[in-house]
Amino acid sequence: MIKLERDFTPEFFLREDLKSLTIEFKDSGKAVWHHPEVKSGCLKLGHGKCAFCEVILEEASTYNEVEHFKDKKKYPDDVISWENLLPSCRHCNGSKQSHDVVNSPIINPCHEIPSDHLFIRGYRIRGKTDLGVQTVEVLNFNQREHKFIPRCKAGDVIESSLDDALYRLESYLKEPSVRRKNILKNKIEAILEECQKTASFSAVSATVLHGSSDYIQIREAMIANDIWTDHMQKLHDNALLIRLPEIR
């Protein structure tokens, strides 16, 4: 889970008839949020991912579901409030169900910084505060098939790529050439891109990256040999912002 910025408002939520849609839901239970602009707005808010587990939405079986953070049945006045809507995969939406976040709060990624409340150990997400513990339990963050295993795979991609990058670095240092330098630079940029907000499981990938001694060695060597670029530094800093603490 990463921090999300609700710094825009889709045109749909500027409509004058939003109150009538709320009344319609209260009277008939109609899914008034089922609108392309609502779904696309939520998708943009989550960088194309589930706001909770970070799986990429609208790929294969990962449907883009509109999540009502405050349960729509308990709090019907917020059924079509932009501030109450998040993008979610079916598994997270199903895990949360009608949980009452008012009386039993969980992390709202638009309000809280997830890394303040969560940490990772062995690819399992844990809570380091009461809010974090409640979030992990409610969202079933360590469910094996749909959350834990994909998280492990994302981390393994980073570790394997760093192994290859270290080999590329050693090859370049042993016999420098423009071609070898470019291969190394492209490899590191690709790894860093997997640790950005738009990538699936970016918090886990960023955590693995910044916790890797191989990455530290590679970066220091690239800086020393004037290969590290401003663009790489920007990606590095962005990844640092979304990493989760590792507590052993």
TORNUFI-5686 format. One record per residue (C-alpha): x, y, z; residue in three letters. Coordinates in Angstrom, 1 decimal. Layout:
BEGIN
- X;Y;Z;rest
- X;Y;Z;ALA
...
//
This chain:
BEGIN
- X;Y;Z;rest
- 0.0;0.0;0.0;MET
- 1.3;3.5;-0.9;ILE
- 0.1;7.0;-0.2;LYS
- -2.4;8.3;-2.7;LEU
- -3.0;12.0;-3.5;GLU
- -6.6;13.0;-4.2;ARG
- -5.5;16.2;-5.8;ASP
- -8.1;16.3;-8.6;PHE
- -11.9;16.0;-9.0;THR
- -13.4;14.2;-12.0;PRO
- -16.1;16.3;-13.8;GLU
- -18.7;13.7;-12.8;PHE
- -18.5;14.9;-9.2;PHE
- -19.2;18.5;-10.2;LEU
- -22.7;17.6;-11.4;ARG
- -25.6;19.4;-9.9;GLU
- -27.7;16.2;-9.6;ASP
- -25.4;14.3;-7.2;LEU
- -27.9;14.8;-4.3;LYS
- -30.6;13.3;-6.5;SER
- -28.3;10.3;-7.2;LEU
- -27.8;9.8;-3.4;THR
- -31.6;9.9;-2.9;ILE
- -32.1;7.4;-5.7;GLU
- -29.7;5.0;-4.0;PHE
- -31.4;5.4;-0.7;LYS
- -34.8;4.8;-2.3;ASP
- -34.0;1.9;-4.6;SER
- -30.5;0.7;-3.9;GLY
- -29.4;1.5;-7.5;LYS
- -25.7;1.4;-8.1;ALA
- -25.4;5.1;-8.9;VAL
- -21.6;4.9;-8.9;TRP
- -21.6;2.6;-11.9;HIS
- -20.4;5.2;-14.4;HIS
- -17.4;5.2;-16.7;PRO
- -16.2;8.6;-15.3;GLU
- -16.3;7.3;-11.7;VAL
- -14.3;4.2;-12.6;LYS
- -11.8;6.1;-14.6;SER
- -11.4;8.7;-11.9;GLY
- -10.8;6.0;-9.3;CYS
- -8.3;4.3;-11.6;LEU
- -6.4;7.5;-12.1;LYS
- -6.3;8.1;-8.3;LEU
- -4.7;4.7;-7.7;GLY
- -2.2;4.9;-10.6;HIS
- -4.1;2.1;-12.3;GLY
- -3.8;-0.1;-9.2;LYS
- -5.9;-1.4;-6.3;CYS
- -5.6;1.3;-3.6;ALA
- -4.9;-1.5;-1.0;PHE
- -2.8;-4.4;-2.4;CYS
- -1.4;-2.5;-5.5;GLU
- -2.3;-5.1;-8.1;VAL
- -2.7;-3.7;-11.6;ILE
- -6.5;-3.3;-12.3;LEU
- -8.3;-4.1;-15.6;GLU
- -5.8;-6.9;-16.5;GLU
- -7.0;-10.5;-16.9;ALA
- -9.3;-11.2;-13.8;SER
- -8.3;-8.0;-11.8;THR
- -11.6;-6.1;-12.2;TYR
- -11.7;-2.4;-11.3;ASN
- -14.2;-2.2;-8.6;GLU
- -15.3;1.1;-7.0;VAL
- -14.7;0.8;-3.2;GLU
- -16.8;2.8;-0.8;HIS
- -14.3;3.4;2.1;PHE
- -17.2;4.2;4.4;LYS
- -19.7;1.4;3.8;ASP
- -22.5;2.6;1.5;LYS
- -25.3;0.9;3.5;LYS
- -24.2;2.3;6.9;LYS
- -23.3;5.7;5.5;TYR
- -25.6;6.2;2.4;PRO
- -25.0;10.0;2.3;ASP
- -21.5;9.3;1.1;ASP
- -22.4;6.8;-1.6;VAL
- -21.5;9.1;-4.4;ILE
- -19.0;11.3;-2.6;SER
- -15.6;11.5;-4.4;TRP
- -13.8;11.7;-1.0;GLU
- -15.3;8.3;-0.1;ASN
- -14.3;6.3;-3.3;LEU
- -11.2;4.3;-4.0;LEU
- -10.2;1.8;-6.7;PRO
- -10.1;-1.8;-5.5;SER
- -9.6;-5.3;-6.8;CYS
- -12.3;-7.9;-6.2;ARG
- -10.2;-9.6;-3.5;HIS
- -9.6;-6.5;-1.4;CYS
- -13.1;-5.3;-1.9;ASN
- -14.4;-8.7;-0.8;GLY
- -12.2;-8.9;2.2;SER
- -13.2;-5.4;3.4;LYS
- -16.9;-6.0;2.6;GLN
- -19.0;-3.8;4.9;SER
- -16.4;-3.2;7.6;HIS
- -17.2;0.0;9.5;ASP
- -14.1;2.2;9.1;VAL
- -15.6;4.9;11.3;VAL
- -16.0;2.8;14.4;ASN
- -13.1;0.5;13.6;SER
- -10.6;2.5;11.5;PRO
- -8.2;1.1;8.9;ILE
- -5.6;3.0;6.8;ILE
- -7.1;5.3;4.3;ASN
- -4.3;5.7;1.7;PRO
- -5.5;9.2;0.8;CYS
- -5.2;10.3;4.4;HIS
- -2.5;8.3;6.1;GLU
- 1.1;7.4;5.1;ILE
- 1.0;3.5;5.0;PRO
- 4.7;3.2;5.9;SER
- 3.9;4.9;9.2;ASP
- 1.7;2.0;10.2;HIS
- 2.9;-1.1;8.2;LEU
- 6.2;-3.0;7.9;PHE
- 7.3;-6.0;6.0;ILE
- 9.0;-9.2;7.1;ARG
- 9.6;-12.1;4.8;GLY
- 7.2;-10.6;2.2;TYR
- 4.4;-10.6;4.8;ARG
- 2.9;-7.2;5.6;ILE
- 2.5;-6.6;9.3;ARG
- 1.1;-3.7;11.4;GLY
- 3.4;-1.7;13.6;LYS
- 0.5;0.4;15.0;THR
- -3.0;-0.5;16.0;ASP
- -4.3;1.1;12.8;LEU
- -1.8;-1.0;10.8;GLY
- -2.7;-4.3;12.6;VAL
- -6.4;-3.6;11.9;GLN
- -5.8;-2.9;8.3;THR
- -3.8;-6.1;7.7;VAL
- -6.5;-8.2;9.4;GLU
- -9.5;-6.5;7.6;VAL
- -7.9;-6.6;4.2;LEU
- -6.4;-10.0;4.7;ASN
- -3.1;-8.7;3.3;PHE
- -1.3;-12.0;3.6;ASN
- -3.8;-14.1;1.8;GLN
- -1.6;-16.6;0.0;ARG
- -2.8;-16.9;-3.6;GLU
- -3.8;-13.4;-4.5;HIS
- -1.6;-11.3;-2.3;LYS
- 1.4;-13.0;-0.7;PHE
- 2.6;-15.1;-3.7;ILE
- 2.4;-12.2;-6.2;PRO
- 4.2;-10.0;-3.6;ARG
- 7.0;-12.6;-3.5;CYS
- 7.2;-12.7;-7.3;LYS
- 7.6;-8.9;-7.5;ALA
- 10.4;-9.0;-4.9;GLY
- 12.1;-11.9;-6.7;ASP
- 12.1;-9.9;-10.0;VAL
- 13.9;-7.0;-8.2;ILE
- 16.5;-9.4;-6.6;GLU
- 17.1;-11.3;-9.9;SER
- 17.5;-8.1;-11.8;SER
- 19.9;-6.7;-9.3;LEU
- 22.0;-9.9;-9.6;ASP
- 22.2;-9.3;-13.4;ASP
- 22.9;-5.6;-12.9;ALA
- 25.8;-6.4;-10.6;LEU
- 27.2;-8.7;-13.3;TYR
- 26.8;-5.9;-15.8;ARG
- 28.6;-3.5;-13.5;LEU
- 31.5;-5.9;-13.0;GLU
- 31.8;-6.4;-16.8;SER
- 31.8;-2.7;-17.4;TYR
- 34.4;-2.0;-14.7;LEU
- 36.6;-4.8;-16.0;LYS
- 36.4;-3.7;-19.7;GLU
- 34.7;-0.3;-20.1;PRO
- 32.8;0.5;-23.3;SER
- 29.9;2.7;-24.3;VAL
- 27.8;-0.4;-25.1;ARG
- 28.4;-2.0;-21.7;ARG
- 27.8;1.3;-19.9;LYS
- 24.4;1.8;-21.7;ASN
- 23.3;-1.8;-21.0;ILE
- 24.1;-1.2;-17.3;LEU
- 22.2;2.2;-17.2;LYS
- 19.2;0.7;-19.0;ASN
- 19.1;-2.2;-16.6;LYS
- 19.2;0.1;-13.5;ILE
- 16.6;2.4;-14.9;GLU
- 14.3;-0.6;-15.6;ALA
- 14.7;-1.8;-12.0;ILE
- 14.0;1.6;-10.6;LEU
- 10.9;1.9;-12.8;GLU
- 9.5;-1.2;-11.1;GLU
- 9.7;0.7;-7.8;CYS
- 7.6;3.7;-8.8;GLN
- 4.0;4.4;-7.8;LYS
- 2.7;3.3;-11.2;THR
- 4.2;-0.2;-10.9;ALA
- 2.4;-3.2;-9.4;SER
- 3.4;-4.0;-5.8;PHE
- 5.7;-0.9;-5.9;SER
- 5.9;-0.6;-2.1;ALA
- 7.3;-4.1;-1.8;VAL
- 9.6;-3.6;-4.8;SER
- 11.0;-0.4;-3.4;ALA
- 11.5;-2.1;0.0;THR
- 13.5;-4.9;-1.6;VAL
- 15.5;-2.4;-3.7;LEU
- 16.5;-0.1;-0.8;HIS
- 17.3;-3.0;1.5;GLY
- 19.7;-4.7;-1.0;SER
- 23.4;-4.5;-0.4;SER
- 23.9;-5.3;-4.1;ASP
- 21.9;-2.1;-5.0;TYR
- 24.0;0.0;-2.6;ILE
- 27.2;-1.4;-4.1;GLN
- 25.9;-0.8;-7.7;ILE
- 24.8;2.7;-7.0;ARG
- 28.0;3.7;-5.2;GLU
- 30.1;2.4;-8.0;ALA
- 28.0;4.1;-10.7;MET
- 28.3;7.4;-8.8;ILE
- 32.0;7.0;-8.4;ALA
- 32.4;6.3;-12.1;ASN
- 30.1;9.1;-13.2;ASP
- 27.4;6.8;-14.6;ILE
- 24.6;7.6;-12.2;TRP
- 22.2;10.2;-13.7;THR
- 19.9;12.8;-12.3;ASP
- 17.0;10.8;-13.7;HIS
- 18.2;7.7;-11.8;MET
- 18.5;9.8;-8.6;GLN
- 14.9;11.1;-9.0;LYS
- 13.6;7.5;-9.4;LEU
- 15.8;6.5;-6.4;HIS
- 14.3;9.2;-4.3;ASP
- 10.7;8.4;-5.4;ASN
- 11.2;4.7;-4.5;ALA
- 12.6;5.7;-1.1;LEU
- 9.4;7.6;-0.3;LEU
- 7.2;4.5;-0.7;ILE
- 9.3;1.7;0.8;ARG
- 8.0;0.0;3.9;LEU
- 10.2;-0.5;7.0;PRO
- 11.8;-3.9;7.4;GLU
- 11.6;-5.2;11.0;ILE
- 13.3;-8.5;11.7;ARG
//
